[in-house]
Amino acid sequence: MLCLALSAACSNADRNPDDFVVQISADPDSMNPILSQDSISDKISEFIFDSLLDRDKDTLEMIPQLAEKYEISPDGLVYKYYLRKDVKWSDGSPFTADDIVFSFETIMSPKTACAHLKVYYADIKSVKAITPHIVEYVFSRRYFKALEVSSSMRILSKKQFGDGSDFNTHKENRMPMGTGPYLLKKWDTGRRLVLVRNPYYYGEKPPFSEIIFKIIPDNSIAFQLLKKGEVDMVNLRPIQWERQTDSEKFNDNFYKIKYFLPNYSYIAWNHKKEIFADKEMRKALTMLVNRKQIIDKLLFGESVEVTASLYVMGPDYDSSLQPYPYDPENAKKIFESKGWKDTDGDGILDKNGKKFSFSFMYAAHSKMSERLATIMKEDFKKRGIEVGIERLEWGSFLKRVDERNFDALILGWSMPFESDLYQVWHSSQIKDGSNFVSYSNPELDRLIEAVRLELDYKKRTEIYRKIHRIMYEDQPYTFLFCNPTLVALSKRFDNVKVHKTGLDYREWVIRRD
C-alpha cells in the first residue's frame, strides 16, 4: 500500500499542478481578522492581509511592507508611517490611511467583540490620516511593543465594512477583502477555503494560482491524502514523524521539516471552581501529570517541557526553574491537608459531602488532546479523582471557553517572539479577554504593567524572570510542552527553506519536470 500511495503522489492527473493544497483541521472561527482568535484563521489570513511592516524571516527585524518607511519621535510616543501609493484592495479600490483610521476606531469601539485586541491598543491616544498616504499613531505613554503593535494592526477596507452595519455580524465577515497576494474566493463550510491570486497585488506575483485549505479533521486521513497526491502539505503527528515517514520512497517524494516557533500547550483550570481556586491544589494536580512519560511515549521525545507562559527557547525564560516532578505521594499529602479524603471508602476523595470530580474538555480535531485526556482520566482515578471527558467540535469548544463554562480544558497558545502577557494573564482580562481561567494576582498585574513600560531589554528580562517565578508558584495552568512544527511537504516544490519564522511559501518554485 505504501508504494502504491507514493506512486500516486507523483502522478495525480486530477489536480492543477499550479495549485497548493494544505490541510487544516477545522473551519476558522471567522475570516474577519479583527474578530478571529484562532490559529487556523491566522494561518489563512497571512495569505490575504499584509501589514504596514513585516518581520524579516531570519533577523526578526521590522521591515517595510505596506509602508515604505516610518519615523519615531524622540520621545517614543509618535509613530508616523509613509504608505506605498501603489497598494489596492482586492476589488481594485485604493488603500489609504483612512482604512487604517477606520480599522483602529473599529477595534476600539465598545461594540466590537475583540477584547483580545483592544488591550494592545489601549495606550494609543489617536490615529490620524495626515494625508491619504501618511498615517500617524500617538501613544499616551511609551510601550516596548509600540512599533510592532502599530505596524501590525489588522486593517480592513472602510469601503467594505464602513456601511454602518453591525460589525460583529457583518455580512462580509466570511469574505473580507485584503491587500495581500491572495483573495478569498470561496468558503465551503466543513470542506475547504479557496484562495486565488489577487490581481491588484502590488508585490511580486505569488507562485500558486490557487491555495486550497482542505478541512480534514482526521490527521491519519490527511496523511493518506498526502501520499496520494491530493494534498501537498500536512502537519505530522509525532508517531507519523518517527515511524511512518522514514522509508526511502517517502523521502524521495516528500520533505520532512521540523522547526520550533513560540508556543506551549497546557491544561487550564477554571479558578471559579472551588477545587481549582487554591494554588496548592493546582500544584498538586500538576504533580499528577507525568509529563516526561507523555513526551517519551506520546510525543516520541520531540517536545520540550515548559514551566511558564514564555517561550522556552527565548531569553526571557528562566530555565533554572525545573518542572514539578511527577509525584503522586506529595500530591496526596496536599489534597489531605486541604481536607480532601476518601471518607466513605468508594475510592473517590471527598470534602464536606462533595466528590473530587470534574470534567476535561478538549477539541475534537486534536488526537493528542484525546489521548492525553484519556491517560489523565485513568491516572487521576488511581489517585481518587473522578474525571469526565467532553469532546467538542471547535466552534462549540470556543463558545464554551468564551462563556467560561468549563472545569478544565486542554489547549495551546501560539505566541509572538516578543511577548506581552497582558491579554492572557492580567486580571482586567477575566471578564471579556483571554484570561478565561479567571486568574488574579495583584503582584503579577503590577509586573505585567511594568514590563510594558520598560524599553531597556535587559531590565525587561529581569521583570520577566519575576513573572516566571510567580507563574511557577501559582500554577494558573499546568504548563505542559513546547511542541515542534512537524511538516511533510511534497517535493513538487524547490527552494524550500526553514527560517527562524518558519516556512516562506513566497520563495518556493514549482517543479516543471
C-alpha angles and dihedrals in degrees: 000000000000093000092046092050093049092048090055090050090068098049113035101155095186095069134081103239090215092063125091116214119198131182120234122180100223145358114285114255089237138340092219100103093209093056101035120097107173131093093238091062090048091050092056096038094060087071093049106038130052123192134215091263133012133201120256103246094230109026095033089222117145111257134183121277118145088000119064093204143341140213130211121203118238091251091054094236103103124062117185121191126196108209128216110253096214098064120115135176116250091265090058097256117134122266110227143166088265089070090056093048090048092050093050093049090048092051092050096044111114087226094061115094099222106107088150089066102036093070091064093054099040092105095052108106096189146347114209135183102226090180130346087274103034122071127182128204117197117196123203090218139004117281125186092222096043095117094047094043096048095043097045098047112140106253126203131183114267088206091058101039105022097083095107095254120138103281097209092058099028114153091233096056091100095048111032121171119240142186096230131103095275138042129209108252102171141006115193102186112236093008117057151321117227123206124190131189115284103238091205097050111139096210137066115311108266118239102244128066090208136008112207118196103201115201107228112159094183110074092199091058090047090053091053091049089051091056091047091054095246093114127038101199136023136169110245127222113231092253090054091048093051104035112017105043105049101091121113090236093055094048091049089061106030140043116230107211128184127181140148127237127177106285144117138190123222149169110246118210117203103234091201087072114086096231092055100040095087118074092214090057090050090048090052091050089052088054089059093059111088096208096169091055092046091052092048099043105029102025098034092230094297099117131070126226116242133196104194146018094277132097106272091215095045129097095248094061116101104222091182088078103085121206116266108263126243097265116158093170094056090044089054091053091052092049091050092048088056092051100261109138136142097253098164099044096239093125095252123105115240140183128193090349095309123117121231092245135140143151130250114215123199140166114263096229093060111091090180092056090048093053093043092051091050093050092048093048089056095042094047091049089060087057096050099264121127113215128187123195126224118192112194136178112251097257093049090045092055091047091055091048092051090049091048085233103147143083101216133345142186117231144129141232127221111206140194118250089254109046129212104190096194097098095056105029113026111104091231087070095061097094104044107355134078095281089100094154089064094233116174130183118155093206092052089049089054093049093047089052091047095051091054090060097043112098095177108096096210093048090049089054090053090054092047090054089056090049090050092054093051091051090047091054097041099042094203084173130017095246110217124173147334103231126208122232106248112194137180112199130181116252088228082102130070132196092043110164135173114229132183088265093046128248125356110205092188091074096050121110123211112233113237099193 
